[in-house]
Amino acid sequence: MRIGAHVDSADPLAEATARGAEAVQFFLTDPQGYKSPKPREDAERLRASEVDVYIHAPYIINVATLNNRIRIPSRKLLMAHAKAAAELGAKGLIVHGGHVGAGADLDAGFANWKKAFEYAENDGGLPLPVLIENTAGGDNACARRFDALARLWEAVGPFGAGFCLDTCHAYAGGEDLVGIVDRVKSITGRIDLVHANDSKGGFDSGQDRHDNLGSGKIDPELVVAAIRASGAPAIVETPGGVEGQAADIALLRERAGV
Ligand SMILES: [Zn+2]
């Protein structure tokens, strides 16, 4: 079981060493911007490293939306990040499930997800797994509630989409963490990565506010249980820099017995 952290993108391998992490996740560009990633000087080192690399796509990507001006650039940006992440030997590209606007039909969002994968296929195919992450907030989200997730998966499952389970998002999104891995796997058939985060926000609060393990509202044992049951690698996306994240990683290793 490999455990790591979301880190600054400047020198991810140094950040991994500082935290005792076996995996790192980072952004290739400003997560709030539409910039395409540039080649990295450390690409060779990242490819050769024992540390597993995951890339998080920008937050602004929303391939589900009915708004063309967001959806079309989102598709292109997702593909650009997939190509750049593959250059680094990344194991996966994580992207949020996205949402449609208030009053819009979620089915249109799922259809747009399908189109995003078709676009990728027509552009040479995805060079690495795209892991769709569950999100915490909104009434029109594609991957907050698992009834919506099931409909999303009818659209994206046939394309080989992967899944990233965020424990903070699930809890704040109103999905019980007890038995969550079985519920997810009955829908997606897979969990490729766990984002192991505590939540500052309460159950079903819709708040995406990560906290250090044991400091928020979630029983850390439920996070450990989710990692164990999934058999997937885990990334902490928690505050506190090196110290805070190293403590979270140590807690997970100790309690998961790995
Ligand atoms: Zn996450």
Boltz pocket constraint, residues with backbone or C-beta under 6 A from the ligand:
constraints:
  - pocket:
      binder: B
      contacts: [[A, 133], [A, 134], [A, 166], [A, 195], [A, 237]]
      max_distance: 6.0
